[in-house]
Amino acid sequence: MLVELLSVMNTTAYNKLSGGKNFRGTQAGFTLIETMIAVAIIGIVFVTLYLGISSCYGVVQLNRENVRATQVLQEKMEVVRLFTWDQVTNNVVPHTFTTTYYPGKPGGATYMGTVTITKMAPGETYADNLREVRIQVRWTSGNVLRKREMTTLISQYGLQNYLY
């Protein structure tokens, strides 16, 4: 009897709060459409995060290759600057070179370079005493051919004559 009385009171109180309608089964959870929209939003967020992280790895790898290319150019330029004027004008300087970055590992690059030494334009005042040195380096990153270059001038009466 007590159980029946509590049950009637519970139903009466619920009917008064809900305006006389019984919504017990329909308000218990989310609908299928709400769940599918939430899953779609979470999927979009995860795909976006994955693409962003993988893109960052690609940018970091390309920056490493660019820095390595600059280091190779600087190294070769310093080697050329150590040659004497006679060595520069008599083609003693090597015209091609190859170097690697991470040899034998995935993501490694092979840099192929050229060294070009040319006379200055004839109209220049010091044309006979100057040479233009242009060093170019090329490598393939993914399927894209990349290229960097560095240029300097070497003078006949430059650094070598100041060494004792």
Secondary structure by P-SEA (a helix, b strand, c coil): caaaaaaaaaaaaaaaaacccccccccccccaaaaaaaaaaaaaaaaaaaaaaaaaaaaaaaaaaaaaaaaaaaaaaaaaaaccaaaaaacccccccccccccccccbbbbbbbbbbbbccccccccccbbbbbbbbbbbcccbbbbbbccccccccccccccc
